[in-house]
Each structure stands twice: as structure tokens, then as C-alpha cells.
């Protein structure tokens, strides 16, 4: 179970954690969070929930049709240039790469995701998971490229929006981080970690009312232990909000 994190300025208590653990969502879709190794300067940043891998294959509607062939996009549709689609239930290139990824075989997973991209097999999912591998390897620019390529193929790929939000957050770019978190939260409303990270960005920008709303959503989605700790964080955040409002009030 993912541990609760602390907002900046919050006194760490027994229910708080200084870093995110691997976690799972409660929405029926399984995810795994990654957190890369941090330098001493990065350790001073407020902690957040980490990156999310696509943990299942998004099957195309074409796989449910009787037509077993599809023409290459760069041809006029000649049967000589047609590709054969996989049967439903068959192990795809993406699924093989995912199995290697989950077993910790990074080299095989990387090669598998690249093969899946070449075969246009779950392209956005493959780019997203490849981006996480690049991030873990310390290649932030390549990670950015992969997540952007995922969104180029699927603008509603919420895992890539969420992961891009984390990358922008790590770079101190709160505005684009907020945008990507908000898009991810709109698409996948029950993924609680995005609501926490969105609340963190908003709190850092002093936007306490929407930060409270985001953390309340996180609390409502969290299991009992996390929800209790989240309520403690909400008390701290509401106090910060009241203090900020009092300072803005005329004497």
C-alpha cells in the first residue's frame, strides 16, 4: 500500500512518509509507481507519488472485427502490403515487453517496447513505459520525448499526462506540471495519486482552496489508514489557507 506523503511545512508524524512506496489503485486497473534515485539537492524537494507504468494492454477495437488484415498507413491499401492482426488473447509484443519489465529485465523490456512501437502495437503504452525506463536510467530528456510521443499517438493517455506532470514537477516547472496533473485527473478520476500530486503543486503555489479540494479527493479515494493521515494534512493545509487569508485581510 502506498504511504501517505507530507506537504511542505508539515511536521512529520507516524502517519507520514518521506518518500513514495510502490502502490496499487483501487479502480480495477493495476499500476506500479516508480521513484528514481534522488541527489542531495533533490532530496530537499517536497516528496510526491512517483511514476506510473501502464500495466495492461489497451486492445484496439479492430481486434474484435472479422477482418484479420490491415493495410500499412504508408500504402494505398494493397493486399500485398497488408499486415496480419493478432488474434484476441494472443501475446503481443507489448505484453512480452511488459512481462520483461515486471521481472526486472530492463534490456529485454527496452528492446520489446521498441519492437512494439515499430509494430504499432499499443504504441502509446509502449512509449509511456519506455519513458519510465529512461527516467530510471537518468535520461530525463529521453523520458520527456517518450511521454510526448505517447500523447502524440493518444492525447488522452492519462498515464503519460501524469508522468509528464512528475517530470515537470521535478524540474520546478509547476505550471505545466499542474496542467498535466489536471488532465490526468479529469481522464482517470479514481487514480488517487494524481490528486495528491496536484494538491502538492497547488499548495506550493499558494492556491490553498483548490489544493484542499484535490487532497480531499485523494482522501475520499484512499484506504482507511491513508485517509486518516490525509485528514491530518488537510488540517495543516486549511490552517495555511486561513493564515494566508488573514494576511490579505485589511486591518
C-alpha positions as CSV (number, residue, x, y, z in Angstrom):
1,X,0.0,0.0,0.0
2,X,1.3,3.4,-0.9
3,X,2.3,5.5,2.0
4,X,1.0,9.0,2.7
5,X,3.3,11.9,1.9
6,X,3.7,15.2,3.7
7,X,3.0,18.7,2.4
8,X,5.8,21.3,2.8
9,X,5.8,22.8,6.3
10,X,4.0,19.8,7.8
11,X,5.6,18.3,10.9
12,X,6.3,14.7,10.1
13,X,4.4,12.3,12.2
14,X,4.0,8.5,12.5
15,X,1.5,8.5,9.6
16,X,3.7,10.4,7.2
17,X,6.5,9.2,4.9
18,X,9.4,11.0,3.3
19,X,9.0,9.1,0.0
20,X,6.5,7.2,-2.1
21,X,6.3,3.4,-1.9
22,X,5.1,1.1,-4.7
23,X,1.3,1.2,-4.7
24,X,-1.8,0.0,-6.4
25,X,-5.0,1.8,-7.3
26,X,-8.5,0.7,-6.3
27,X,-10.1,1.4,-9.7
28,X,-9.7,-2.1,-11.1
29,X,-6.6,-1.2,-13.1
30,X,-3.2,-2.2,-11.7
31,X,-0.3,0.3,-11.7
32,X,3.1,0.4,-10.2
33,X,4.8,3.6,-9.0
34,X,8.4,4.3,-9.6
35,X,10.6,6.8,-7.8
36,X,14.1,7.3,-9.1
37,X,17.3,7.8,-7.0
38,X,17.5,11.4,-5.8
39,X,20.5,13.6,-5.4
40,X,21.1,15.5,-2.2
41,X,19.6,18.6,-3.8
42,X,16.5,16.7,-5.0
43,X,16.0,15.3,-1.5
44,X,15.1,18.8,-0.3
45,X,12.1,18.8,-2.7
46,X,8.7,18.0,-1.3
47,X,8.0,14.3,-1.8
48,X,5.3,13.1,-4.1
49,X,3.9,9.9,-5.6
50,X,6.1,8.5,-8.3
51,X,5.7,7.5,-11.9
52,X,3.0,5.1,-13.1
53,X,3.6,2.3,-15.6
54,X,0.8,1.1,-18.0
55,X,0.2,-2.4,-16.6
56,X,-2.2,-3.8,-19.2
57,X,-2.7,-3.7,-22.9
58,X,-5.3,-1.4,-24.4
59,X,-6.7,-3.5,-27.2
60,X,-7.8,-2.0,-30.4
61,X,-11.4,-2.3,-31.5
62,X,-10.1,-3.7,-34.7
63,X,-9.2,-6.9,-32.9
64,X,-12.9,-7.6,-32.3
65,X,-13.7,-7.5,-36.0
66,X,-13.6,-10.3,-38.6
67,X,-11.2,-8.5,-40.9
68,X,-7.8,-10.1,-40.0
69,X,-5.7,-7.8,-42.1
70,X,-4.9,-4.1,-42.1
71,X,-3.0,-2.0,-44.7
72,X,0.2,-0.1,-43.8
73,X,-0.5,3.6,-43.3
74,X,2.0,4.5,-46.0
75,X,0.4,2.4,-48.8
76,X,-2.8,2.7,-50.8
77,X,-4.2,-0.4,-49.1
78,X,-2.8,-3.0,-51.5
79,X,-3.2,-6.6,-50.1
80,X,0.4,-7.1,-50.8
81,X,1.3,-4.5,-48.1
82,X,-1.2,-5.7,-45.5
83,X,-0.2,-6.8,-42.0
84,X,-1.9,-9.6,-40.2
85,X,-3.5,-8.6,-36.9
86,X,-3.0,-10.7,-33.8
87,X,-5.9,-12.9,-32.6
88,X,-7.6,-11.7,-29.5
89,X,-5.9,-13.3,-26.5
90,X,-2.6,-13.7,-28.3
91,X,0.6,-12.5,-26.5
92,X,1.6,-9.2,-28.2
93,X,5.0,-7.5,-28.4
94,X,3.9,-5.0,-25.8
95,X,2.7,-7.8,-23.4
96,X,6.0,-9.6,-23.8
97,X,7.9,-6.4,-23.1
98,X,5.7,-5.7,-20.1
99,X,6.5,-9.2,-18.7
100,X,10.2,-8.5,-19.0
101,X,9.8,-5.1,-17.4
102,X,7.9,-6.5,-14.4
103,X,10.5,-9.2,-13.9
104,X,13.3,-6.6,-13.9
105,X,14.9,-7.5,-17.2
106,X,15.4,-3.9,-18.3
107,X,17.4,-4.6,-21.5
108,X,14.8,-7.1,-22.8
109,X,11.9,-4.8,-21.8
110,X,13.5,-1.8,-23.6
111,X,14.0,-3.8,-26.8
112,X,10.5,-5.2,-26.5
113,X,8.9,-1.8,-26.1
114,X,10.9,-0.5,-29.2
115,X,9.7,-3.5,-31.1
116,X,6.1,-2.8,-30.1
117,X,6.4,0.8,-31.2
118,X,7.8,-0.4,-34.6
119,X,4.9,-2.8,-35.0
120,X,2.4,-0.1,-33.8
121,X,1.3,-2.5,-31.0
122,X,-0.1,-0.4,-28.1
123,X,2.2,2.5,-29.3
124,X,1.3,5.0,-26.6
125,X,1.5,2.4,-23.8
126,X,4.9,1.2,-25.1
127,X,6.2,4.8,-25.3
128,X,4.9,5.5,-21.8
129,X,6.6,2.5,-20.2
130,X,9.8,3.1,-22.2
131,X,9.8,6.7,-20.8
132,X,9.8,5.3,-17.3
133,X,12.8,3.1,-18.1
134,X,14.6,6.2,-19.5
135,X,13.8,8.2,-16.3
136,X,15.1,5.4,-14.0
137,X,18.2,5.3,-16.1
138,X,18.7,9.0,-15.6
139,X,17.8,10.1,-19.1
140,X,15.3,12.8,-18.4
141,X,15.3,14.3,-21.9
142,X,14.6,10.9,-23.4
143,X,11.8,10.3,-20.9
144,X,10.2,13.7,-21.9
145,X,10.4,12.6,-25.5
146,X,8.8,9.2,-24.9
147,X,5.9,10.6,-22.9
148,X,5.3,13.3,-25.5
149,X,5.3,10.7,-28.2
150,X,2.8,8.7,-26.3
151,X,0.5,11.7,-26.2
152,X,1.1,12.4,-29.9
153,X,-0.5,9.0,-30.6
154,X,-3.2,9.3,-27.9
155,X,-3.9,12.7,-26.4
156,X,-6.0,11.1,-23.6
157,X,-3.2,8.8,-22.5
158,X,-3.6,9.7,-18.8
159,X,-0.5,7.8,-17.5
160,X,1.7,9.9,-19.8
161,X,0.0,13.1,-18.7
162,X,0.6,12.1,-15.1
163,X,4.2,11.1,-15.7
164,X,4.9,14.3,-17.6
165,X,3.5,16.2,-14.6
166,X,6.0,14.4,-12.4
167,X,8.9,15.3,-14.8
168,X,7.9,19.0,-14.9
169,X,7.5,18.9,-11.1
170,X,11.0,17.6,-10.7
171,X,12.2,20.4,-12.9
172,X,10.5,23.0,-10.8
173,X,8.0,23.9,-13.6
174,X,4.8,23.9,-11.6
175,X,2.5,25.4,-14.3
176,X,2.9,22.6,-16.9
177,X,3.0,20.1,-14.1
178,X,-0.4,21.3,-12.9
179,X,-1.8,21.2,-16.4
180,X,-0.8,17.6,-16.9
181,X,-2.0,16.5,-13.5
182,X,-5.3,18.2,-14.1
183,X,-5.8,16.5,-17.5
184,X,-4.8,13.1,-16.0
185,X,-7.2,13.6,-13.1
186,X,-10.0,14.5,-15.5
187,X,-9.5,11.4,-17.6
188,X,-8.9,8.9,-14.7
189,X,-10.8,10.4,-11.9
190,X,-10.2,7.5,-9.5
191,X,-6.4,7.4,-9.6
192,X,-5.8,8.9,-6.2
193,X,-2.1,9.6,-6.5
194,X,-2.7,12.3,-9.2
195,X,-5.0,14.2,-6.8
196,X,-2.3,14.2,-4.1
197,X,0.4,15.4,-6.5
198,X,-2.0,18.1,-7.9
199,X,-2.7,19.2,-4.4
200,X,1.0,19.5,-3.7
201,X,1.7,21.7,-6.7
202,X,-1.3,23.9,-5.9
203,X,-0.1,24.2,-2.2
204,X,3.4,25.2,-3.4
205,X,1.8,27.9,-5.5
206,X,-0.2,29.2,-2.5
207,X,-3.5,28.2,-4.1
208,X,-4.9,26.7,-1.0
209,X,-8.6,26.3,-1.8
210,X,-8.1,24.1,-4.9
211,X,-5.2,22.3,-3.1
212,X,-7.7,21.4,-0.3
213,X,-10.2,20.2,-2.9
214,X,-7.6,18.0,-4.5
215,X,-6.4,16.5,-1.2
216,X,-10.0,15.9,-0.2
217,X,-10.5,13.9,-3.4
218,X,-7.3,11.9,-2.5
219,X,-8.7,11.3,1.0
220,X,-12.0,10.1,-0.3
221,X,-10.3,7.5,-2.6
222,X,-7.7,6.3,-0.2
223,X,-7.9,3.3,2.1
224,X,-8.7,4.0,5.8
225,X,-5.1,4.4,7.1
226,X,-4.1,6.8,4.3
227,X,-7.4,8.7,4.6
228,X,-6.8,9.3,8.3
229,X,-3.3,10.7,7.6
230,X,-4.7,12.7,4.7
231,X,-7.1,14.4,7.1
232,X,-4.2,15.4,9.2
233,X,-2.6,17.0,6.2
234,X,-5.8,18.7,5.3
235,X,-5.9,20.3,8.8
236,X,-2.4,21.7,8.2
237,X,-3.3,22.9,4.7
238,X,-6.5,24.6,5.9
239,X,-4.5,26.3,8.7
240,X,-2.1,27.6,6.0
241,X,-5.1,28.8,4.0
242,X,-6.6,30.6,7.0
243,X,-3.3,32.3,7.7
244,X,-2.9,33.4,4.1
245,X,-6.4,34.8,4.1
246,X,-5.8,36.7,7.3
247,X,-2.7,38.3,6.0
248,X,-4.6,39.5,2.9
249,X,-7.5,40.9,5.0
250,X,-7.4,44.7,5.8
251,X,-6.5,45.7,9.3
